[in-house]
């Protein structure tokens, strides 16, 4: 039954998710605690995604669909946030307690959100949370390992007070790290819930290829204000991960390319001071938001 004490809204930017979107719809519709509103943003899909979303909206009055024109290509990072904000502006509910950003290629258990909000209830300073992402690799589900403070961008739940404190999302690549660093800087906690699993039906980076994904990661490190020594140490640490050597080289190249081409980056002095001090502490084995 709907828990009247939990009022949350969901926004899902989706593009060409015909193969998976129905599983997401079924997962949300079957929740023991349903959202008061769900805005699905069709970000210029060229397959049947739009018609599937419209069908869901016709069946459930709390589901709304926003259709964006096709820009002609997939635009990770900034494009996703632009689509998200189209959904945010379309919200009819203003007095929500939690805001959820949810990708179109996920499925999860019927009590997922109920258990997520139990986590928020037990920690009043939890600002951003969500379940752990599992990808299917060679027929087995494997955990997508991330830093302690990180909640995957595919499934983020924002407490309203935290959302207002961080000023929303950076409209570019790196948004799903910048939001958490800002939240921690303002005293909020951010972490994933290891006992709550989501099945990610498309491996992270699969749409662009693994090398391109590592190149994009290097760009994100620059945009997010990462300390160069931290980026270098991270690349050495990951040198044996697939794609071996090439992945780390692509990350370094992406970081340097972003510097050479002067990609727009976060220029907030207090934010930069905070994240770089945290990263230097991490390199010296001290307590940080990373662990």
N, C-alpha and C positions, 0 to 999 in steps of 0.2 A: 504494500500500500504506500501511497505518497506520504512522505514525512513532511508535514506542514511547516516544520521548523527549518527545513533546508530549501532555500529558494535559489536555484541556479539556472543559468542560461548557457547554451552551447553554441559555438560558431565553428563551422567546418568548411574551410576553403578546399575545394576538390577540382581536379582536372583530369579528364580521361581515366576515370576510375570505374568504368563499366564492369570490370571483372570482380571488383571487391566491394563496391558501394552498398550493395544490398545487404551484405553481411554486417556492415556498420549500422545500417538502418535497423536491421533486426536486433542487433545488440542493444541499441539505445531504446528502442520501443519496448523491449522486454525488461528494462531496468526496474528493480524493486522501488527505486526512488527516481522518478522521471524528472527531466528538466521542465521548467515552466514554459520554456521557449527554446527552439532549436532553429538557427538560421544556417541553411546550407547554401554556400556560395559556389555556383558553377562557374569556374574561372576559364571560360572559353573552350569547353570540351568539344572535341570533334567526333566523339563516339556517342553512345546512348546514355551517357551519364545524366545529361539534362532531363531527358524524359523520365528516367528512373526517379530522379529527385522530385519532379512534378507529380508523379504518381503517388509518392510518399506524402507530399503536401496535401494532396486531395483526400487521403485517408485519415490524416491526423491534423487537426486544426492548430496544434501547437508547433507544427513544422512549417517553416516558410522558406522559400527559395529565392535567391537573387542570381540573376544571370548576367555575367560580364561578357563583353565581346572578346573574340579570340584575337590575342596579340600575335599569334602565329608561331609561338614557341613557348616552351616551359621556362619559367623564370624563378628558380629557387631563391629562397631568402626574401628579397624585397618584394617579389611578385606575390608570394604567399601572404605577406603581411598586408600588402595593398588590398588583396582579396578579403583578408580577415577584417580589415577596417570597413570595407563595404558592407560586410555582414554586421559589424558592430553598430554602424550608423542605421541599419535597418531594424535593430532591436526595438520591440514595442514595450518591453518590460524594463523599467528603470530601477526598481527597488530590489534588484538581485543581491544576493549575498556572495555568490561565487560565479566567476566567469571561466568557462572552459573552452580551450582551443583544442580541437580534435581533428585528426587527419582522416581521410576517406578510405584508408586501406587497413583498418584495424577491426578486430573483433575481440570480445571479452565477455566475462560471465555476467549474469543478470544482477548480481549484487555488487558489481564493481563500484559504482558511484556511492552506494550506501556505505560501503566499507571505507572508501576514500574520505567521506565526510566524518566518519568516526575518527579517522586520523587527525583531521583538522580540529575536531572537538576536543581531542586529548592534548593538543598543543596549540594554545591560543596565539603563539607567535609563529606558527607555520603560515607563511605567506604564499608559497608556491609548492604544489605537490602533484603527484600522479603515480601511476603504477609503473612497473618495470616492463620494458619492451623486449619481446622475444621474437627472433627471426627464424624462419625455417631454413636450415642448412643441411643439405643432403638427407632430407627426410626427418631431421630432428630439430626440435626447437632449442635455440641457443640464446642465452641472455646477452643483450647488448650492454656491455660494461661501460660505465661512465663515472666521472668524478662524483664524490659523495654529495656535493651540493647541486648536482645537475639533474634536471627533470627533462626528459626528451621533449622536443618541440611538438612531436606528434600527439602528445597527451598532457597538456598543462592545465592545472586548475589554479586560478588566482583568487585569493581572498580579496574582497573589495577594498579594504583599507590598504592592503599591500599594492594592489593595482593602482590606486590613486597616488600612493607614495612614490612609486617608480615612474609615474607619468606615462603609463602605457608602454607601447613597444617601439623600438627603433625600427624604422621602415627600410631595412636593408639586411643583407646577410649578417649573421652574428647576433640577431635579435634574441635568440633563445639562450644565449649566454649572458648578454648584457643585462637582460631583465633580472636574472638571478644574482649577478654580482651586485647590481644596484640594491636589490632587496636585502642582501646580506649586509651591505654597507649601511643601510638604514635600520639594521637590527632584527630583520626578519630571518626566519629559518626557511631553507629550501632543501627538499630532498625527495627521493623516490621511495615508494613503499614496496619492498622486496617481496612481500607475501601476495601482492596483487599483480597478476600477469596480464599483459595484452599481447595478442598475436598480431605481429606486423607482417602483412602479407606481401609486402615488397621491401626487400632488404634496403636499409639506408644507403643511399648513393647509387642504387641500381639503375635509377632513371638516367643518370649521367655517366655511369661507369666508375670503377673504383679509383682509377688514376685521376680522373677529373674531380672526383669527390675529394681526394687528398689535396689537389690543387686549390679547390674551393675552400678547404679547411685552412690552408695557409693564408688565403685572402681574409677569411673570417678572423684569424688571429691578429692580423694587422688592423682590421676595422675595429676589433674589440679592444685594442690598446695593449695587447700582450707584450711583455718584456721580451726583447730579442733573445736573451740568454735562456729564458724559459722555453721559447719555441724551439731553439736549437737542442736543448736537453730533451725535450719531448720527442723530437725527431730521432735522436740517437736511441731513445728508449723503445721506439716503435719500429726500428730499422728491420727487425726480423718478421714483422707482421705483413700480411699480404696487402698489396703487392710488394714483395721483399725488395728493399733498397729503393725501388722506384717510388713507392708511396712517400717515404720520408723526403726524397729528393723533390718530389712534386710539391710537398708542403712548404719546403724552404723556398722553392721557386715562386710559389703562389704568394708567400709573404713578401719576398723581395719585389715581385712584379707589382703588387699593390702599393708598395712604397715608391717605386719608380714612377708609377702612373698616377700617384697622388689620389688614390681612391678616398672618397669621403669616409672619415672615421670619427669615433667619439672624441670630442675635444673637452669634455667635462673634466676639469683639473682634479676635483676631489675623487671622481670615479677612477681616473688614471692612476692617481697616487695610491688608491686603495688596492686596485687589482694588481699593480706591479709590486707593491709591498707584500701582498699575499703570495705572489709567485716567487719572489726572492726568498721568502720564509720557507716556501715549499722546497726550494733547491737546497736549503740548509737543513732540511729535515725537521722544521719547526711546525707547530700546530697552525693549520690554515683551513680555509673553506674546502680545500681539496681533500683533506683527511683530518 
